[in-house]
Amino acid sequence: MKYDWGAEHRETFEFQVRGDQVNGSASFLRLPRSIEEGRLDGGRLSFATRSDEVLGDAPPREVIHRYRGEVEGNAIRFTLASTGGYSRHPPLEFVARRGGE
């Protein structure tokens, strides 16, 4: 995954699906984050995670990461929108593949 500020990290997603509910974790900057509000509606997947953004000596600010994805075979085509924190980030598009394919 290549972030808008230039960093590149291999991110990991682990999903447990029960009906239309999705639980599990999604890493952000290689740290696993708990999935919140996870839903699977047909081939559409959506969920959120949270992290903290730090800027110098200022207190951390919470960032909410909202993922929207379309399941396509063994891959999911995602759009990631992050809000909150100290910085603004454009939505990112990426493809997650099963088993690191």
Stockholm file with secondary structure:
# STOCKHOLM 1.0

chainA/1-101         MKYDWGAEHRETFEFQVRGDQVNGSASFLRLPRSIEEGRLDGGRLSFATRSDEVLGDAPPREVIHRYRGEVEGNAIRFTLASTGGYSRHPPLEFVARRGGE
#=GR chainA/1-101 SS CBCTTSCBCCCCEEEEEETTEEEEEEEETTEEEECEEEEEETTEEEEEEEEEECCTTSCCEEEEEEEEEEEETTEEEEEEEEEESSSCCCCEEEEEEGGGC
#=GC SS_cons         CBCTTSCBCCCCEEEEEETTEEEEEEEETTEEEECEEEEEETTEEEEEEEEEECCTTSCCEEEEEEEEEEEETTEEEEEEEEEESSSCCCCEEEEEEGGGC
//
